[in-house]
Amino acid sequence: MAQGRPSRLLPFLFAVLLFAALAGVSRDWWLRGVSRALIRDEGPAKADIAVVLAGDFRGNRIAKGGDLVREGYVPAVLVSGPSGFYGLHESEPAIAYAVRRGYKAEWFIAFPNDTRSTQEEALAILPELHRRHAQRVLLVTSDYHTGRALRIYRAAEREMGGRMEIRAVAAPDEEFHPDTWWLTRQGRKIAFMEWTKTLATALGL
């Protein structure tokens, strides 16, 4: 019987090696799929207001919000501003940055808050949007964050009994390229963290 074990093991080892070879050959294809599964960019459309989510310290999200006003999609942008940013709310330096880039200060509405997650942010921002009687909202965030953010905001809106139309608009991020993210350390970190948060959200954590 001992002589039969190697023979039974060989097909398993062959299958493992074959799978590894196929994974290596098709690596670029399925790694692109890993990133594309995170993204839900629905593109801009006419709306009552845009919301720029916190968490981008390079200015891409706030610039995208300014572009939406400049291009006539929305009249104003609500800028989420969690506290703890060197003693400031994040919306303060974000709006100042946008103004330095040539966007008009009156386009932006600071929304200081003390949230620490996308879920908490949604529960803080949605009542403010209701107070402003917004019916159509553009949710602006980094491309890799669009899928998770959109699911969270839509689920929270349903739980509140609202019927607000929420549409995700992606802002590019120079440190994350969906087609080549695995080639840079920062790209790998972003993908790992976003998938970790996505799975945690799915599990209700």
GILIN-V422866 format. One record per residue. N is the residue number from 0. OMEGA is omega in whole degrees, -180 to 180 (none if undefined). Layout:
BEGIN
[[N;OMEGA] [N;OMEGA]]
END
This chain:
BEGIN
[[0;180] [1;-180] [2;-179] [3;-176] [4;178] [5;-179] [6;177] [7;-179] [8;-176] [9;178] [10;179] [11;179] [12;178] [13;180] [14;179] [15;-180] [16;179] [17;178] [18;180] [19;180] [20;179] [21;178] [22;179] [23;-179] [24;-176] [25;-173] [26;-176] [27;-178] [28;-175] [29;175] [30;172] [31;179] [32;178] [33;-179] [34;-178] [35;179] [36;178] [37;-168] [38;175] [39;-180] [40;-178] [41;179] [42;-178] [43;174] [44;178] [45;-179] [46;-179] [47;-177] [48;171] [49;177] [50;176] [51;-179] [52;-179] [53;174] [54;179] [55;-176] [56;177] [57;175] [58;-178] [59;-178] [60;-179] [61;177] [62;177] [63;176] [64;177] [65;178] [66;-179] [67;175] [68;-178] [69;-178] [70;173] [71;-180] [72;-179] [73;177] [74;-175] [75;-178] [76;173] [77;-174] [78;179] [79;-177] [80;174] [81;180] [82;176] [83;-180] [84;-176] [85;179] [86;-179] [87;166] [88;-173] [89;-179] [90;-179] [91;178] [92;-180] [93;-180] [94;178] [95;178] [96;-180] [97;179] [98;177] [99;179] [100;176] [101;176] [102;-177] [103;-178] [104;-177] [105;177] [106;-170] [107;177] [108;180] [109;176] [110;179] [111;178] [112;-179] [113;-178] [114;-178] [115;179] [116;178] [117;178] [118;179] [119;180] [120;179] [121;-178] [122;177] [123;-173] [124;-176] [125;176] [126;177] [127;177] [128;176] [129;179] [130;179] [131;177] [132;178] [133;178] [134;180] [135;-173] [136;172] [137;-178] [138;-174] [139;178] [140;180] [141;-174] [142;-178] [143;-177] [144;-172] [145;-176] [146;-178] [147;-179] [148;-178] [149;178] [150;-179] [151;-177] [152;180] [153;178] [154;179] [155;178] [156;177] [157;-180] [158;178] [159;180] [160;-178] [161;179] [162;-180] [163;176] [164;-177] [165;-175] [166;-178] [167;175] [168;-175] [169;170] [170;-180] [171;177] [172;-175] [173;-180] [174;180] [175;177] [176;-174] [177;-177] [178;-178] [179;-172] [180;-175] [181;-177] [182;-179] [183;180] [184;-178] [185;177] [186;179] [187;179] [188;-179] [189;-180] [190;-180] [191;-178] [192;-178] [193;177] [194;176] [195;180] [196;178] [197;179] [198;178] [199;177] [200;180] [201;180] [202;180] [203;-179] [204;none]]
END
